[in-house]
């Protein structure tokens, strides 16, 4: 089979991450090595930029500029929350064909993989040779098939750092603290908070993820137990926790919960869950000092909190996307396979295996209703890398004179 000559388009979709630009630059620099890829275009703001023919010619970007972008968080080309349907994808294909594009690389989550699948089907029906490769990305770590997702390790490292700091603050001025972490369907990111524990009494003392049905009475009993033991309580909560009926807890706490353009309950854009759980603790347990933070966008693109393994793998999945399309003449989604402690290799899985659906934390990663297991820690530790260090004062207690 001869080499397929034409242009390449690279795009980014969904929520930004600290390392998605590594994937972008990996794909661009790899594509520029091959003479039969005549130009490498970047679509501004994902597939919406393709439909609008809003392209940058990355063939003319300097390698130095691209390498600087690679080390910069967020989506360098801009992103989109569009979820293309059949008609939308037909427009994408029309633009790609009009520009003589033969290679399409799209970095994103399961919705982006589904977009790749539909665009690929359009090309096949039209008899137009188009290599379509999905590049995995999501801080939620919920893509199927792949062992883990680029973007997760760095976001998890932020979560660890944030809870380590919150725990120190809470120890200095005791009370109840809740940190609300991203994760609509999967608790991987919230679970990473477990690494903030250094000493036995450190928080987070309780961890709640969507994989376990949330019971308000059990929650209050657990908070009461921890508070009685330590005089304080630090809690990590996934924004997507649900009740026994699968209803988002925020709806039960705040019946007027906002919804996004797709009809989903708005989780990341408000502090409703943290406020609702705080009020529940104050009203039922009569604890006065209760505070909550919703981490929100801070988790995704925080400067200087990047996992080395995450950055390296994000670069490589971008490179592998191009290699698979050029060397193997195939379409699919790049996936990561863990091969050692710690090493990985890469493989291509069918777009259908990643598109639309998500995965959850496996049962052996969970421990009871409000904690995670050693198995999870062994899984996540190498993805996050080195943790921030902190210390407490180590000195003998002086004997009391007046208050013996």
Secondary structure, 3 states (H helix, E strand, C coil): CCCCCEEEEEEECCCCCCCHHHHHHHHHHHHCCCCCEEEEEEECCHHHHHHCCCEEEHHHCCHHHHHHHHCCCCCCCCCCCCCCCHHHHHHHHHHHHHCCEEEEEEEECHHHHHHHHHHHHHHHHHCCCCEEEEEECCCCCCCCCCCCCCCHHHHHHHHHHHHHHHHHHHHHCCCEEEEEECCCCCCHHHHHHHHHCCCCCCCCCEEECCCCCCCHHHHHHHHHHHHHHHCCEEEEEECCCECCCCCEHHHHHCCCCCECCCCCECCCCCCHHHHHHHHHHHHHHCCCCEEEEECHHHHCCCCCCCCHHHHHHHHHHHHHHHHHHHHCCCCEEEEEEEEECCEEEEEEECHHHCCCCCCCCCHHHECCCCCECHHHHHHHHHHHCCCCCCCCCCCCCCCCCCCC
